Amino acid sequence: MITILIIDDHPLVGDGISTMLNGESYLKILGICKTAKEALAFLKTNQPEIILLDINLPDMNGLALCERIRENNNSSKIIGLTSTNEAGIIVQFLSKGANGYLLKNMERDELLLAIREVMNDKIFLSKAANQKLLEQYNTVNQALKSVPILTRREKEILGLLYEGFNGPQIAEKLFISHFTVETHRKNLMQKMNANTTQLLLKKAKGFNLV
């Protein structure tokens, strides 16, 4: 028996998936959560084998929730469930520890195949998502290698740069020196292979980092 948790704030999605899986005796839906808060509470006492996770939730970004889940749970297989088909988001989601990515217009057979594949420790991408990824990268592994790994402080500074703050303003806001801000900015530019702040922010947007 493969147990499943659905995390999605649209009741029709949960009902639709339940209908899709109806009749498959080896699958059991443990619960349907509509918010990240509800899901995290549910996961404190339950460990489903499959988590179908909506990327857009009302109280937390699905990417952040995926990362939170992975902090305490390495065994559940997480499959993104979304209508967003962008290479940057797909790569970011997989880099957070997800095992698959499905679009909400999926067919029943594709959902069942995704469940089988991730349970066999494979990464599964819907046909459309896979095509979108291959438009920019040769393989999934290459895509994952391309994602820059940022420190907490680098993420803070990147976010403030995106909001329009300059170096001295960021230094004052974070209570650090202007020199430290510039060091982090240069490190960010090196990690993203950008020679201007404008290009840095453009690439960060593409990776869904801001």
Helices and strands as residue ranges (DSSP letters): E 2-7, H 11-21, E 27-33, H 36-43, E 50-54, H 62-72, E 77-82, H 87-95, E 100-103, H 108-119, E 124-125, H 127-134, H 140-146, H 152-162, H 167-174, H 178-191, H 197-206
